[in-house]
Amino acid sequence: MAIEVKPILERFGAEVSGVDISRPLDAATAQEIVAIQNRWGVTVWRDTGLDDASHVAFTRIFGDVIHAPPLKDGPRFSQPELFDASNIDRQGNIVDDEKRRITNRGNRLWHIDSSFMEVRAAQSLLLCHEAPPHSAPTWFADARSAYDDLPAPMKDRIEGLEARHCYFWSRRKAGYPYTEEEIDAFQHATHPLVHVHRGSGRKMLYIGAHARDIVGMDRDEGRELLDELTAWVTQPQYTFSTDYRAGDMTIWDNLACLHRAGDFDETLYRRDMRRTTIRDPQSPGEPGDVVQDMFRPAREVAAG
């Protein structure tokens, strides 16, 4: 059966079917899937049949898989590549921890995964193991088409600019009581505001909630520009959402789009979501496990 691609928006997002991705794929099929992902930026896969091991195995067709950061109470999964994007603990209970809820609320802001790291993320593959009985979607925004449609004066204004990204800045925006001075002490990553997506050759706006300020620009002025660009990218004509049932998966390219988690009552309903992430091959350094200690102060990192 041939792979079927059903577009969601004219230039962005597609539902893909017609191939069993829970089994090993031949090289031609894997290459076709990668090409589809490069074309559409986000793909939605229903009833995949994936478990933890096959989820990780399928992820490898896109490149080098990043390991998840270690957790204090140990991992919930056997595969170290799986990020826990759930609201449940190791015993399957809904997490009763306000700090973690604030962290999860930060995921409901428009963002790019791991933009706060020097080694950027490329594709993210989010697999649903359990969904609430009501809508708990993921939203996606087309940062390539949004850049294409920018007025020429804005393209000229932002060309060559760089933004500084910090994980703790997005958590402050979500409600965590960090001060500006506390965030100053944490690690930041600097990335071009305009990125060229290798798989398509198209430019995109590399922004989102982790982007704190713009290098060489007054902080307030830079934040106004970042807010203006985020509002532009997240206009209705560039966005769509998708819901999940157990077994459904979305794949998005962090070098082509922004995304955010949708709202749901995380104190009442379980939501078990597991994510793998690909290392951007254009980032500095050699392939291999990438685990950054975000809580390590910037001064310690600078000192080696």
Buried (B, 14 or more C-beta within 10 A) or exposed (E): EEEEBEEBBEBBBBBBBEBEBBEEBEEEBBEBBBEBBBBBBBBBBEEBEBBBEBBBBBBEBBBBBBBBBEEEEEBBBEBBBBBBBBBBBEEEEBBEEEEEBBBBBBBBBBBBBBBBBBBBBBBBBBBBBBBBEEEBBBBBBBBBBBBEBBEEEBEEEBEEBBBBBBBBBBBBBBEBEBEEEEBEEBBBBEBBBBBEBEBBEBBBBBBBBBBBBBEEBEEEEBBEBBEEBBEBBBEEEBBBBBBBEEBBBBBBBBBBBBBBBBEBEBEEBBBBBBBBBBBBEEBEEEEEEBEBEBEEEEEEBEEE
